[in-house]
Amino acid sequence: MAEKPGKASKIRLGKLDQKKVRIDTAEEYDRRLGKLQKELLHIQQTYWHEKRRAIVVFEGWDAAGKGGAIRRMTEPLDPRGFHVWPISAPTAEEQGKHYLYRFWTKLPAAGTFAIFDRSWYGRVMVERVEKFASKEQWKRAYDEINEFERLLTDDGVRIVKLFLHITPEEQLERFRERMKNPYKRWKLTEEDLRNRARWDDYVKAAEAMFDRTSTPQAPWHAVEANSKWFARLKVLEIVTAALKDGVNIAPPPINGNVARIAAEVLGIDSDLSDSGVSDEERSGNG
C-alpha cells in the first residue's frame, strides 16, 4: 500500500507570502550562500564515503529559477558525486514504456546525488493539464509515484522535493526580460507562453499533487521564488537540512596505511587528527 500523506502536507500556493521574503544586501546573500554551499560540500563528502544516495527533485513554474537554484547548489560539489537530469518530453521509444521507466534508469549510484530538473511529476502536472494522459492514467499515478518513492526511501535513498513558486506577474516580467536579452531568449518557448493561459489549471494540479504525494518520507517543500536570492538560499537550507538529518557529517578518520606512508613520503606526523577542524565544521554547521 502506498504511504498516505499527512495533514501537514497541505500547501496552498496563493497563501505563500512573497513580500516578506527578501534579502537586504548582496553581502548578506553572499555570506549565507557561502556557508550553505560549504555545508553541502561536507554532506556530499559524507554521502560519498558512506555510499549513501540522494535525489533532489525540482518542480515549479516556467522562469521560477530552477536552473539558477541548481547552479548554486552544485557549484561547490565534486562533479563526480552528482548528476543533473534535465527532463523534457519523453522520446518515441520511452512513450512505448511505463512513464516511470526513464526515471529508473537515472537513479543515483552509491555515494552520489541525482538532481532532477522536472521529474516523474510531469504525469500529474503537464500531462494532466494538457491531456497527454487520460484521467484514469493521471489519477492512478498518485499511488504509483508514492509507491515508487517508498521503494527508494525504504532502500535508504533520501528524497527532497521542491516546488519553486512565483506569481503570474513575476513570471510575466521574467518572460519580458528573456525576450529582451538575446542570451536568454532561447529559454522562452511557445509552450511557456501558451501555458500562462492555463495558470489556474496548473495551480489546481500542483495543489492536488502536494495533497496526494507529500509523505513523511518524501514531503513537498514550496519555495517563495519571486526573490531569486531568497529562493536560492531557501533551497539550500531545505536540501542541507534534509540530507544531514540523522547523518554525522564530520570528516572520517584517516586511513592508517595512508597516514603511515604520508609519514615516510611527506614527512607528516603519522598521528594525524582533526585538530585543524573548527568546532563549527566538526558539528556540520561550518
N, C-alpha and C positions, 0 to 999 in steps of 0.2 A: 504494500500500500504506500502511495506517495505521502510524504510529510505534509500535514495540514498547516497552512500559515497561521500565525498567531495574531492576536488582536493588535499588537504593536506595529503590524505591517501596514497600517492604513497611511498612505501617502496621498495627499491631495495637492497637485501642482499649483493650483490657484492660491493656496494658503502659504506658500513659501514667500518669505519676506525678502525681496531683492534689494530693498533700500538700506537696510541696516548693515549689510554685509560688504563693508568697504575696507580697504587697506589704505591708511593715511599717506604713507610715503614710500618711495622706492627703496629707501634704506631699510624700512621695516619689512617690506616684501623680500628683499634680498637676504636679510638676516634669517628670517623664518624659513625661507626656501632652502638656504644652505644647510640649516640644521636638520630639516626633514630629509633632505637628499642624503646627507651623511648617515643618518639613522637607517634609511632604506638600504644603503650600501652594506651596512653591518648586518642587516636582516638577510640580504641576498647571500652574503658570505656564509652565514649560519645555515641557510637552506642548502647551499652548495655542499658544505661539509657534511651535513646530516642527511643528505639525499631527500630533502623534503620537496614538495611540489606545491605550486600555487597558480591559480587562474584569476586574472583581473578582467572583468567584463565592463566595457564602456558602451552605454547606450545614451541617447539624447537627441535633441533637435539638430537639424542641419545648422551648421555655423555656431553650435553651442560651445565649441572649444575643446572637443575631444582630442584632436590631434595635438594641440598645444599642451594639454594636460599630460598626454602620453609622453611627449618630448621631455617635459620637465621631470617626469617620473623616471625615465630611462637614462637621462643624461649622466648620472653618476655611476650607473651599473656596469658591471663587466659584461660585454656583449655576448660572451659565451654562455651566460646564465639566463638569458631571456630571449623570447621571440615575440614580435608583434605581428598579429594576423589581421590585416585589413579585410573585412568581409563585404563582398558585393553580391550581386545576384548569382545564383548557382549556375554552373555550366550545364550544357545539354546532358553530359554524362551524369552529373550529380542529380539532375532533375529526375533521372530514372531510378534513383535510390531513395531510401528514407532520408528525410531532411537533416537528421542528426548525423548521418554518415560522415559528411565532410568535416564535422567538428571532432568526431572520434579520432580522425587522422591528425589532428592538430593539438592533441592534449600534451601537456608538458612532460618532458623526460625527468628522471630523478635528479633533483638538485636544481631545477630550473623553474622559471615563471613563463606562463603563456598569457599574453595580453591580447585581448580581442577588441578591435575597433569595430563595433557591432558584432552580433553573435547569433546564436540559435533563437534569440528572442524576436528575430525578424518574423518568425512564424506567427506570433500573436500580435505583431505590430503592423509592419508594412504589408505582409501577406494577407492579414485580416482586412485592413482598411482598403487596400487596392484590389481585394477579391482574387488574389493569386491562389489562395487556399479557400476551400469550401468552409462553410460554417461548422460542419461536423469535424473537419480537419483541425481548424484552429482551436476549437473548444476542447478537443481531445488532447491538444498539445500541452495544455497546462499540466496535466498529470504526467505526461511523458517527460516534460522538462524537469519537473520536480523529482521524478524517479532517476533521471539521468544525473542530476546534480547530487542526489542522495547516494548513488553508487560511487561517485567520485569522492564525496566527503567521507563516506564510510571507509574508503581506501586511503584516507589520510590527506587528501588534497584540500587546501584552503581555497575557498571561492569568495571573491569580493566583487560585488555588483554595484555599479554606479550609473546613475541617470543624471546627465547634465541638463538642467532646465533653464531656458531663457524665455523672456516674454516675446509675444509676436512683434512688438515694437522694436525690441532689441535685435531680433532676427532681421527685420527689415533694414535697419541701419547697417548691419554687418553684410547683408546682401549688396546694398548700395556701395559699401566700401570695396567689396570684392570686384564689383563691376568696374569701378574707377581705377583699380590697381591691376596693371597688366600682369604682374607676377602672382596675383591671387585669383585672377579671373577664371583660371582653369578649374577652380574648386566649385564654381557655381554651375549647376546643371539645369536642364529643362525640368527634370523631375523635382529638384529642390523648389523651383518656383511654383510648379503645379501643386506641390504638397501643402503650400500655405492655405490653399482653399479648403483643405480637409483638416485644418488645425483642430477643430473640436472633436472630430472623429479620432484623431491621433491621441488627444488627451484622454478620451474615453477608453481607448485601447491600452494606453500606458497605465492608467489607474487600475484597470482590471488586471493587468499584468502584475502590478505591485500586490494587489489583494490576493491573487491566486498563486504567486510564486515566491513571495517573500517568506522564507522559512527560518527557523532558529539557526540552522547550519549555514544558510546562504541568504541572508537578508538583503533587501534592496536599500541603497543609500541615495537619497535625492540631494543634488548639489545645486545651490543657487548660483547660476553662472553668468548673470548679467555683468558682473565684475570678473574679468579674466584672472586678475591677481588672486582674488578671494577664492575662486573656483579651483585654481591650481593648488593653492595651499590646502584647501579642504580635502581635495582628492588625496593628496599625500598624507594628510592626517588620518583619513579613514583607512587608507591602504596600510600604513605603518602600524596603526593600532590593531587592525585585524590580523596581520601577518605575524606580529610578535606576541600576540595573546597566548600565554602559557608556554612561550618559547624563550629559552635562555640564549640571548644573542651575544653574550660575552665571547671573546675570541677563544678558540680551543687551545689546549696546552700544546706546547711544541713537541714535535716528534723526537723521541730520544735519539734516534740514529742521525737525524738532521743536526741536532744540537752537538753531537759528538764530532761529526765531520766538520761542522762550522768552526768548532774549537781548533781543529787541526789546520783547516784550509784558510779560514778567515781571521784566526786569532781572536775569536769571540768566546767569552766565557761560556762554557757548556751549561752552567747553571742559570739559564735564561728564565726570566719570569715576565709577568705583565706589569712590572713596576713602572714602565713608561706610559701606561694607560691611565687616564684620569678616572676618578670615581664615577663621573657622569657617563663616560664612554663605557665603563665596565657594566654599568647598570642598564645600558642600552638607550640612554637618553641623550647621549652626546652626538 
